[in-house]
Amino acid sequence: MGFLDRYRDPIYALTRIVVGLLFAMHGAQKLFGWFGGAPGEMPAPLLYAAGIIELGGGTLIAVGVSTRWAAFLCSGTMAVAYFMVHQPMGLLPIQNRGELAALYCWIFLLIASRGDGIWSLRGSSSAGS
């Protein structure tokens, strides 16, 4: 630990912001065709639902508003995506191309447990919602 201890809060804030923005880009991709268009085949209602959760949830997480709820919803969405899309193709994420869904699921669960942190629009500590 040592030398990074004093950077704990900024590192968490940057992680929250970057992960939120990356996730929001997935939603923009699905909803608007930005960044290379909608990947894969998915029924339209699921595509739009996932896109709305990704764009909205990712944005809320990045800016630090309703972070716990947004991150919890995004975590659950990625768990559902993993088991619906990836797990049927193989047992392990490395076999079924589900690493990204698994990582998002777990990082959002971590963010849900920590909350807004510093550099959020709510301006609250890690005890924020």
C-alpha atoms as a printed R data frame, in Angstrom:
    type eleno elety resid chain resno       x       y       z
1   ATOM     1    CA   MET     A     1   0.000   0.000   0.000
2   ATOM     2    CA   GLY     A     2   2.221   2.804   1.286
3   ATOM     3    CA   PHE     A     3   2.724   5.530  -1.288
4   ATOM     4    CA   LEU     A     4  -0.673   5.073  -2.999
5   ATOM     5    CA   ASP     A     5  -2.669   5.481   0.220
6   ATOM     6    CA   ARG     A     6  -2.851   9.246  -0.151
7   ATOM     7    CA   TYR     A     7  -4.284   8.835  -3.675
8   ATOM     8    CA   ARG     A     8  -7.018   6.375  -2.674
9   ATOM     9    CA   ASP     A     9  -9.915   8.819  -3.102
10  ATOM    10    CA   PRO     A    10  -8.748  10.343  -6.405
11  ATOM    11    CA   ILE     A    11  -8.032   6.880  -7.840
12  ATOM    12    CA   TYR     A    12 -11.512   5.723  -6.876
13  ATOM    13    CA   ALA     A    13 -13.080   8.874  -8.348
14  ATOM    14    CA   LEU     A    14 -11.190   8.466 -11.622
15  ATOM    15    CA   THR     A    15 -12.160   4.788 -11.755
16  ATOM    16    CA   ARG     A    16 -15.829   5.689 -11.221
17  ATOM    17    CA   ILE     A    17 -15.685   8.385 -13.902
18  ATOM    18    CA   VAL     A    18 -13.826   6.323 -16.516
19  ATOM    19    CA   VAL     A    19 -15.915   3.180 -16.008
20  ATOM    20    CA   GLY     A    20 -19.127   5.220 -16.097
21  ATOM    21    CA   LEU     A    21 -18.136   6.961 -19.321
22  ATOM    22    CA   LEU     A    22 -17.052   3.722 -20.991
23  ATOM    23    CA   PHE     A    23 -20.346   2.090 -20.031
24  ATOM    24    CA   ALA     A    24 -22.331   5.091 -21.265
25  ATOM    25    CA   MET     A    25 -20.564   4.725 -24.620
26  ATOM    26    CA   HIS     A    26 -21.944   1.185 -24.903
27  ATOM    27    CA   GLY     A    27 -25.419   2.634 -24.429
28  ATOM    28    CA   ALA     A    28 -24.828   5.352 -27.031
29  ATOM    29    CA   GLN     A    29 -23.594   2.645 -29.370
30  ATOM    30    CA   LYS     A    30 -26.770   0.610 -28.944
31  ATOM    31    CA   LEU     A    31 -29.216   3.516 -29.031
32  ATOM    32    CA   PHE     A    32 -27.675   5.840 -31.609
33  ATOM    33    CA   GLY     A    33 -25.205   3.728 -33.572
34  ATOM    34    CA   TRP     A    34 -22.278   5.850 -32.332
35  ATOM    35    CA   PHE     A    35 -18.780   4.402 -31.907
36  ATOM    36    CA   GLY     A    36 -19.252   1.672 -34.482
37  ATOM    37    CA   GLY     A    37 -22.953   0.879 -34.137
38  ATOM    38    CA   ALA     A    38 -24.843  -1.732 -32.170
39  ATOM    39    CA   PRO     A    39 -22.764  -4.888 -31.680
40  ATOM    40    CA   GLY     A    40 -24.264  -8.341 -32.154
41  ATOM    41    CA   GLU     A    41 -27.786  -9.528 -32.671
42  ATOM    42    CA   MET     A    42 -30.303  -8.742 -29.958
43  ATOM    43    CA   PRO     A    43 -34.108  -8.382 -30.011
44  ATOM    44    CA   ALA     A    44 -35.061  -4.699 -30.237
45  ATOM    45    CA   PRO     A    45 -36.745  -4.428 -26.792
46  ATOM    46    CA   LEU     A    46 -33.677  -5.906 -25.060
47  ATOM    47    CA   LEU     A    47 -31.353  -3.745 -27.143
48  ATOM    48    CA   TYR     A    48 -33.191  -0.561 -26.168
49  ATOM    49    CA   ALA     A    49 -33.539  -1.536 -22.503
50  ATOM    50    CA   ALA     A    50 -29.824  -2.357 -22.282
51  ATOM    51    CA   GLY     A    51 -28.934   0.846 -24.132
52  ATOM    52    CA   ILE     A    52 -31.013   3.013 -21.815
53  ATOM    53    CA   ILE     A    53 -29.542   1.392 -18.697
54  ATOM    54    CA   GLU     A    54 -26.012   1.647 -20.085
55  ATOM    55    CA   LEU     A    55 -26.265   5.252 -21.241
56  ATOM    56    CA   GLY     A    56 -28.266   6.522 -18.261
57  ATOM    57    CA   GLY     A    57 -26.574   4.428 -15.595
58  ATOM    58    CA   GLY     A    58 -23.091   5.048 -16.951
59  ATOM    59    CA   THR     A    59 -23.713   8.789 -17.050
60  ATOM    60    CA   LEU     A    60 -25.078   8.867 -13.488
61  ATOM    61    CA   ILE     A    61 -22.093   6.873 -12.256
62  ATOM    62    CA   ALA     A    62 -19.592   9.081 -14.098
63  ATOM    63    CA   VAL     A    63 -21.007  12.316 -12.697
64  ATOM    64    CA   GLY     A    64 -21.656  10.868  -9.248
65  ATOM    65    CA   VAL     A    65 -25.429  11.230  -8.915
66  ATOM    66    CA   SER     A    66 -27.505   8.357  -7.490
67  ATOM    67    CA   THR     A    67 -24.317   6.377  -7.855
68  ATOM    68    CA   ARG     A    68 -25.204   3.471  -5.577
69  ATOM    69    CA   TRP     A    69 -28.553   2.787  -7.246
70  ATOM    70    CA   ALA     A    70 -27.235   3.272 -10.770
71  ATOM    71    CA   ALA     A    71 -24.228   1.034 -10.150
72  ATOM    72    CA   PHE     A    72 -26.375  -1.667  -8.567
73  ATOM    73    CA   LEU     A    73 -28.741  -1.626 -11.564
74  ATOM    74    CA   CYS     A    74 -25.819  -1.695 -13.999
75  ATOM    75    CA   SER     A    75 -24.216  -4.577 -12.095
76  ATOM    76    CA   GLY     A    76 -27.419  -6.599 -12.323
77  ATOM    77    CA   THR     A    77 -27.779  -5.772 -16.001
78  ATOM    78    CA   MET     A    78 -24.295  -7.104 -16.671
79  ATOM    79    CA   ALA     A    79 -25.007 -10.261 -14.677
80  ATOM    80    CA   VAL     A    80 -28.121 -10.862 -16.782
81  ATOM    81    CA   ALA     A    81 -26.156 -10.138 -19.975
82  ATOM    82    CA   TYR     A    82 -23.465 -12.578 -18.929
83  ATOM    83    CA   PHE     A    83 -25.862 -15.427 -18.197
84  ATOM    84    CA   MET     A    84 -28.147 -14.782 -21.186
85  ATOM    85    CA   VAL     A    85 -25.534 -14.125 -23.852
86  ATOM    86    CA   HIS     A    86 -22.146 -15.464 -22.777
87  ATOM    87    CA   GLN     A    87 -22.549 -18.354 -20.352
88  ATOM    88    CA   PRO     A    88 -24.435 -20.587 -22.833
89  ATOM    89    CA   MET     A    89 -21.311 -20.493 -25.062
90  ATOM    90    CA   GLY     A    90 -19.006 -21.897 -22.383
91  ATOM    91    CA   LEU     A    91 -18.451 -22.225 -18.658
92  ATOM    92    CA   LEU     A    92 -15.711 -19.647 -18.135
93  ATOM    93    CA   PRO     A    93 -15.617 -15.981 -19.218
94  ATOM    94    CA   ILE     A    94 -12.353 -16.573 -21.087
95  ATOM    95    CA   GLN     A    95 -14.119 -19.285 -23.133
96  ATOM    96    CA   ASN     A    96 -17.370 -17.447 -23.839
97  ATOM    97    CA   ARG     A    97 -16.088 -13.882 -24.439
98  ATOM    98    CA   GLY     A    98 -17.821 -12.721 -21.283
99  ATOM    99    CA   GLU     A    99 -14.840 -11.091 -19.562
100 ATOM   100    CA   LEU     A   100 -16.112  -7.550 -20.147
101 ATOM   101    CA   ALA     A   101 -19.597  -8.331 -18.819
102 ATOM   102    CA   ALA     A   102 -18.101 -10.070 -15.773
103 ATOM   103    CA   LEU     A   103 -15.680  -7.202 -15.078
104 ATOM   104    CA   TYR     A   104 -18.407  -4.563 -15.440
105 ATOM   105    CA   CYS     A   105 -20.667  -6.583 -13.148
106 ATOM   106    CA   TRP     A   106 -18.049  -6.721 -10.392
107 ATOM   107    CA   ILE     A   107 -16.731  -3.167 -10.734
108 ATOM   108    CA   PHE     A   108 -20.289  -1.823 -10.577
109 ATOM   109    CA   LEU     A   109 -20.912  -3.886  -7.453
110 ATOM   110    CA   LEU     A   110 -17.790  -2.303  -5.935
111 ATOM   111    CA   ILE     A   111 -18.982   1.176  -6.944
112 ATOM   112    CA   ALA     A   112 -22.435   0.443  -5.484
113 ATOM   113    CA   SER     A   113 -20.764  -0.448  -2.183
114 ATOM   114    CA   ARG     A   114 -18.609   2.732  -2.105
115 ATOM   115    CA   GLY     A   115 -20.980   5.371  -3.453
116 ATOM   116    CA   ASP     A   116 -20.232   8.739  -5.016
117 ATOM   117    CA   GLY     A   117 -16.839   9.535  -3.557
118 ATOM   118    CA   ILE     A   118 -15.054  12.784  -4.336
119 ATOM   119    CA   TRP     A   119 -15.447  14.707  -7.596
120 ATOM   120    CA   SER     A   120 -19.147  13.960  -7.868
121 ATOM   121    CA   LEU     A   121 -21.927  16.424  -8.628
122 ATOM   122    CA   ARG     A   122 -23.428  15.566  -5.268
123 ATOM   123    CA   GLY     A   123 -20.108  16.517  -3.681
124 ATOM   124    CA   SER     A   124 -20.496  13.842  -1.022
125 ATOM   125    CA   SER     A   125 -18.074  11.383   0.491
126 ATOM   126    CA   SER     A   126 -18.021   7.629  -0.040
127 ATOM   127    CA   ALA     A   127 -21.139   7.479   2.144
128 ATOM   128    CA   GLY     A   128 -23.143   9.107  -0.672
129 ATOM   129    CA   SER     A   129 -25.983   7.407  -2.482
